[in-house]
Amino acid sequence: MALRGPQTLPGPLWAVVLLLWSGAGAALLSGRLPARLVRPVWGVVLVTGVAVAIDYPLDLRRQHLFLLLGTALAALAARAGAERLLLWRFQLTALYGVAALAKLNESFLGGDVLALTVATGPLGPWLPSPPALLLGLAGLLLLATEATLAVTPWVPRLRRPAVGLAAALHGSALVVASATPSMGLRLVVFGGTAVVLCAASAQ
């Protein structure tokens, strides 16, 4: 986002927003904030995240921003740690459930979407075109993985294994689909946030 620069905000204000957003996020991830500061810092993440989202052109590909905003909003709205975890589990179910349902179509299950993703991804020049059957099976596996991750927040014994499953899913997406550095960074933010939410919900 720093490389892309602001669309509407003045440059100095854009720099302040990015510094506040990343600094507040780093402080939360450190786990060393006093309890009285946790909610205010989540508020900073939410407000600066909204500023970043507003400054972006409206584009549904910015899922990483929407996921971060939802995470911050849930943390800010929760009155206690248990309620925060509950809201994050609902967010994970919505995230992976919607992703799985969106793949229930002929284009994806037939392998067309995956074929294009592989061909335009970083491995495309070195990989031969996968057979249609293999792409179809990969699509089914991806759909089943996302459907499973939509359910695991509510099954205590599956929460810890789900962290590894989510890490494998998003790590694979980063390797296969990061066609450009900016897309790779978005995948890192999106996948990293999802994995951290899975880890948090495993408590």
C-alpha positions in Angstrom: 0.0 0.0 0.0 2.9 2.3 0.7 4.3 1.6 -2.8 0.9 2.2 -4.4 0.6 5.6 -2.6 -2.7 7.4 -1.7 -5.6 7.8 -4.1 -7.3 10.7 -2.3 -5.6 11.3 1.0 -2.7 13.8 1.2 0.7 12.1 1.2 1.7 13.0 4.8 -1.7 11.9 6.2 -1.5 8.7 4.2 1.9 8.0 5.8 0.5 8.7 9.3 -2.5 6.4 8.6 -0.2 3.5 7.5 2.2 4.0 10.4 -0.7 4.0 12.9 -2.4 1.0 11.3 0.8 -1.1 11.2 2.0 0.1 14.6 -1.3 -0.7 16.3 -1.4 -4.1 14.6 2.1 -4.9 15.7 1.3 -3.9 19.3 -1.7 -6.2 19.4 0.3 -9.1 17.9 3.1 -8.6 20.5 0.6 -9.6 23.2 2.3 -7.2 25.6 -0.3 -4.5 25.8 -1.8 -3.7 29.2 -5.5 -4.9 29.3 -6.8 -1.3 29.5 -5.1 -0.4 26.2 -6.4 -3.4 24.1 -9.7 -2.0 23.1 -8.4 1.5 22.3 -5.7 0.0 20.1 -8.3 -2.2 18.3 -10.2 1.1 17.8 -7.1 2.6 16.1 -6.8 -0.5 13.9 -10.5 -0.1 12.9 -10.4 3.6 12.2 -7.2 3.6 10.2 -8.3 0.5 8.4 -11.5 2.3 7.3 -9.3 5.2 6.1 -7.2 2.8 4.0 -10.3 1.0 2.6 -11.9 4.4 1.7 -8.8 5.5 0.0 -8.7 2.4 -2.2 -10.9 2.3 -5.3 -14.0 0.1 -4.6 -12.8 -3.3 -5.6 -14.0 -6.6 -4.2 -10.5 -8.1 -4.7 -9.5 -6.2 -1.5 -10.7 -9.0 0.7 -7.7 -8.6 3.0 -8.9 -5.2 4.0 -12.5 -6.4 4.7 -11.1 -9.3 6.7 -8.9 -7.0 8.8 -11.8 -4.5 9.4 -14.1 -7.3 10.4 -11.5 -8.6 12.8 -11.0 -5.2 14.4 -14.7 -4.5 14.6 -15.4 -7.8 16.3 -12.6 -7.2 18.8 -13.8 -3.6 19.5 -17.5 -4.6 19.9 -16.8 -7.6 22.2 -17.3 -6.9 25.9 -15.0 -9.8 27.0 -12.4 -12.2 25.7 -15.0 -15.0 25.3 -17.3 -12.8 23.3 -14.4 -11.7 21.1 -13.5 -15.3 20.3 -17.2 -16.1 19.6 -17.4 -13.3 17.1 -14.1 -14.3 15.4 -15.4 -17.9 15.1 -18.5 -16.6 13.3 -16.2 -14.6 11.1 -14.2 -17.6 10.2 -17.3 -19.6 9.4 -18.6 -16.8 7.2 -15.2 -16.4 5.5 -14.7 -20.0 4.6 -18.3 -20.9 4.2 -18.9 -18.2 1.6 -15.6 -19.1 -0.2 -16.7 -22.8 -0.4 -20.2 -21.9 -1.7 -18.8 -19.5 -4.3 -16.9 -22.5 -5.8 -20.0 -24.5 -6.4 -20.2 -23.7 -10.0 -19.3 -25.5 -13.3 -16.4 -23.1 -14.1 -14.6 -23.8 -10.9 -15.3 -27.5 -10.5 -14.5 -28.0 -14.2 -11.0 -26.8 -13.6 -11.2 -23.6 -15.7 -10.5 -21.2 -12.9 -7.6 -23.2 -11.4 -6.1 -23.7 -14.9 -6.1 -19.9 -15.4 -4.7 -19.3 -11.9 -1.9 -21.8 -12.4 -1.0 -20.5 -15.9 -0.8 -16.9 -14.7 0.8 -17.6 -11.4 4.5 -17.6 -10.6 4.9 -21.3 -11.4 3.0 -21.1 -14.7 6.1 -20.8 -16.9 7.7 -23.9 -15.4 4.7 -26.2 -15.0 3.1 -28.1 -17.8 -0.7 -27.7 -18.3 -2.3 -29.9 -15.6 -4.8 -32.5 -16.9 -8.5 -31.5 -16.5 -9.1 -34.4 -14.2 -6.3 -33.3 -11.9 -7.6 -29.7 -11.8 -11.1 -31.0 -11.1 -9.9 -33.0 -8.2 -7.8 -30.1 -6.9 -11.0 -27.9 -7.1 -12.9 -30.5 -5.1 -10.1 -30.7 -2.5 -10.0 -26.9 -2.2 -13.8 -26.7 -1.8 -13.8 -29.5 0.9 -10.9 -27.8 2.7 -12.8 -24.5 2.9 -16.0 -26.2 3.9 -14.1 -28.0 6.7 -12.5 -24.8 7.9 -16.0 -23.2 8.1 -17.0 -25.9 10.6 -13.9 -26.4 12.7 -14.3 -23.3 14.9 -17.3 -25.0 16.5 -15.7 -28.4 17.1 -13.2 -28.1 19.9 -11.1 -31.1 19.1 -10.6 -29.9 15.5 -9.6 -26.3 16.3 -5.9 -27.0 16.6 -5.6 -29.2 13.5 -7.5 -26.4 11.6 -4.6 -24.0 12.2 -2.3 -26.2 10.3 -4.9 -26.8 7.6 -5.5 -23.1 7.2 -1.7 -22.4 7.0 -1.3 -25.1 4.3 -4.3 -23.7 2.3 -3.1 -20.1 2.4 0.5 -21.0 1.9 -0.4 -23.0 -1.2 -2.5 -20.0 -2.5 0.6 -17.8 -2.0 2.8 -20.1 -4.0 0.3 -20.8 -6.8 -1.6 -17.5 -7.2 0.8 -14.6 -6.4 1.2 -13.5 -9.9 2.5 -10.0 -8.9 4.3 -8.8 -5.8 1.2 -6.7 -4.8 -1.1 -9.7 -5.1 1.4 -11.7 -3.1 1.4 -9.1 -0.3 -2.4 -9.1 -0.2 -2.4 -12.9 0.0 0.1 -12.7 2.9 -2.1 -10.3 4.8 -5.3 -12.1 4.1 -3.9 -15.6 4.7 -1.9 -14.5 7.8 -5.0 -12.9 9.3 -7.1 -16.0 8.7 -4.5 -18.3 10.2 -4.1 -16.0 13.3 -7.9 -16.0 13.7 -7.9 -19.8 13.5 -5.1 -19.9 16.1 -7.0 -17.5 18.4 -10.2 -19.6 18.0 -8.3 -22.7 19.1 -8.1 -21.4 22.6 
